[in-house]
Amino acid sequence: MSTERPSGPDEPPSGIWPERLGDTDVEEAYVVDREGQPKATFREIAASYFRGPLPSPEALRQYNEAIPGLGERIVTNWEQESFHRRSLERRLVEGGIRNQSRGQLIAAAIAIIVAIGGIVLIATGHSTAGLIALLPNLVALVGLFIYRSATGGD
């Protein structure tokens, strides 16, 4: 098909002639009557969609055409950023595990100290004070284990 409208007697008096509009993906076609006057205009717009953490391969090629090596720099930068993000997430998880373990150890030490104190109080004849120190501690520990098993907690 010709990309220009007919201008001479050799051209057919009616038909469709597409025109490319710059570097876009829009095509425009005219339907003309026998006198060469447009009867209708049709536009076709083609679009593409790419979704991902990086530009499409075509876009990376275009970056490389504009500035040699830019596409590879973009990919390398994304890889470094991705590695950095994963290392931060790993440190956060490891820190959370350390804090949780430390908290459990401190809680266990306090529970053991209070239990020993209650037993010593009972052994030295202070049964009421010993039971007051010992019973809440035992109830809290048993309650914690029951709660965790019921909720499926770690």
VEXDREN-2710 file (C-alpha; in Angstrom, 1 decimal):
% VEXDREN-2710
k/r/px/py/pz
1/MET/0.0/0.0/0.0
2/SER/1.1/3.5/-0.7
3/THR/1.8/5.7/2.3
4/GLU/0.6/8.9/0.5
5/ARG/-2.7/9.9/-0.9
6/PRO/-3.2/9.6/-4.6
7/SER/-2.3/12.7/-6.5
8/GLY/-2.5/11.8/-10.2
9/PRO/-4.7/10.2/-12.8
10/ASP/-2.9/6.9/-12.4
11/GLU/-4.1/6.4/-8.9
12/PRO/-7.4/4.7/-8.2
13/PRO/-10.1/7.2/-7.3
14/SER/-11.1/5.5/-4.0
15/GLY/-9.3/3.3/-1.5
16/ILE/-7.5/3.2/1.8
17/TRP/-4.1/4.8/2.3
18/PRO/-2.4/4.4/5.7
19/GLU/-0.2/7.1/7.1
20/ARG/2.4/6.4/9.7
21/LEU/2.3/9.0/12.5
22/GLY/6.0/9.6/13.5
23/ASP/7.6/6.8/15.6
24/THR/4.4/5.9/17.4
25/ASP/2.4/2.8/16.9
26/VAL/-0.6/4.7/15.6
27/GLU/-1.7/4.1/12.0
28/GLU/-4.3/6.3/10.3
29/ALA/-6.1/5.3/7.1
30/TYR/-8.4/7.4/4.9
31/VAL/-11.3/6.1/2.9
32/VAL/-11.8/8.6/0.0
33/ASP/-14.6/8.9/-2.5
34/ARG/-14.2/9.2/-6.3
35/GLU/-13.4/12.8/-6.1
36/GLY/-10.5/12.2/-3.6
37/GLN/-12.4/13.6/-0.6
38/PRO/-12.0/11.7/2.7
39/LYS/-15.2/9.8/3.6
40/ALA/-13.9/8.3/6.8
41/THR/-10.8/8.1/8.9
42/PHE/-9.7/5.0/10.8
43/ARG/-7.1/4.9/13.5
44/GLU/-5.3/1.8/14.7
45/ILE/-3.3/2.1/17.9
46/ALA/-1.0/-0.8/18.9
47/ALA/0.2/-0.9/22.5
48/SER/2.3/-3.4/24.4
49/TYR/2.5/-4.0/28.1
50/PHE/5.3/-5.4/30.1
51/ARG/5.4/-5.8/33.8
52/GLY/8.3/-6.7/35.9
53/PRO/11.0/-5.3/38.1
54/LEU/13.1/-4.4/35.1
55/PRO/12.4/-2.7/31.8
56/SER/11.4/-5.0/29.0
57/PRO/14.2/-6.5/26.9
58/GLU/13.2/-4.1/24.0
59/ALA/13.5/-1.1/26.4
60/LEU/16.9/-2.4/27.6
61/ARG/18.1/-2.6/23.9
62/GLN/16.9/0.9/23.3
63/TYR/18.8/2.1/26.4
64/ASN/21.9/0.5/25.1
65/GLU/21.4/2.2/21.7
66/ALA/21.1/5.6/23.5
67/ILE/24.0/5.1/25.8
68/PRO/26.2/2.0/25.3
69/GLY/26.2/-0.3/28.3
70/LEU/23.3/1.5/30.0
71/GLY/21.0/-1.6/29.8
72/GLU/23.7/-3.7/31.6
73/ARG/24.2/-1.0/34.2
74/ILE/20.4/-1.0/34.9
75/VAL/20.4/-4.8/35.3
76/THR/23.5/-4.7/37.5
77/ASN/22.0/-2.0/39.7
78/TRP/18.8/-4.0/40.1
79/GLU/20.8/-7.1/41.0
80/GLN/22.8/-5.2/43.7
81/GLU/19.6/-3.6/45.1
82/SER/17.9/-6.9/45.2
83/PHE/20.9/-8.5/47.0
84/HIS/20.9/-5.6/49.5
85/ARG/17.2/-5.9/50.2
86/ARG/17.5/-9.6/50.8
87/SER/20.5/-9.2/53.1
88/LEU/18.5/-6.6/55.1
89/GLU/15.5/-8.9/55.4
90/ARG/17.8/-11.7/56.5
91/ARG/19.4/-9.6/59.2
92/LEU/16.0/-8.5/60.4
93/VAL/14.8/-12.1/60.7
94/GLU/18.0/-13.2/62.4
95/GLY/17.8/-10.3/64.8
96/GLY/14.2/-11.1/65.6
97/ILE/15.1/-14.8/66.3
98/ARG/18.0/-13.7/68.5
99/ASN/15.8/-11.3/70.5
100/GLN/13.1/-13.9/70.9
101/SER/15.7/-16.5/72.1
102/ARG/17.2/-14.0/74.5
103/GLY/13.8/-13.1/75.9
104/GLN/13.0/-16.7/76.4
105/LEU/16.2/-17.3/78.3
106/ILE/15.7/-14.2/80.5
107/ALA/12.1/-15.3/81.2
108/ALA/13.3/-18.8/82.1
109/ALA/16.0/-17.5/84.4
110/ILE/13.5/-15.2/86.2
111/ALA/11.0/-18.1/86.5
112/ILE/13.7/-20.4/87.9
113/ILE/14.9/-17.8/90.4
114/VAL/11.3/-17.1/91.6
115/ALA/10.6/-20.8/91.9
116/ILE/13.8/-21.4/93.9
117/GLY/12.9/-18.4/96.1
118/GLY/9.5/-19.9/96.7
119/ILE/10.9/-23.3/97.6
120/VAL/13.4/-21.7/99.9
121/LEU/10.7/-19.7/101.6
122/ILE/8.5/-22.8/102.1
123/ALA/11.5/-24.8/103.4
124/THR/12.4/-22.1/105.9
125/GLY/8.8/-22.1/107.4
126/HIS/7.3/-19.2/105.4
127/SER/4.8/-21.3/103.6
128/THR/2.4/-18.5/102.7
129/ALA/5.0/-16.3/101.2
130/GLY/6.6/-19.2/99.4
131/LEU/3.2/-20.3/97.9
132/ILE/2.5/-16.6/96.9
133/ALA/5.9/-16.6/95.0
134/LEU/5.6/-20.1/93.6
135/LEU/1.9/-20.5/92.5
136/PRO/1.6/-17.4/90.1
137/ASN/4.8/-18.4/88.5
138/LEU/3.6/-22.0/87.9
139/VAL/0.2/-20.8/86.7
140/ALA/1.8/-18.4/84.2
141/LEU/4.1/-21.1/82.8
142/VAL/1.3/-23.7/82.5
143/GLY/-1.0/-21.1/81.0
144/LEU/1.6/-20.1/78.4
145/PHE/2.2/-23.7/77.3
146/ILE/-1.6/-24.4/77.1
147/TYR/-2.2/-21.1/75.1
148/ARG/0.7/-21.9/72.7
149/SER/-0.5/-25.5/72.0
150/ALA/-4.1/-24.3/71.5
151/THR/-3.1/-21.5/69.0
152/GLY/-0.4/-23.6/67.3
153/GLY/2.2/-20.9/68.2
154/ASP/5.9/-21.6/68.0
END
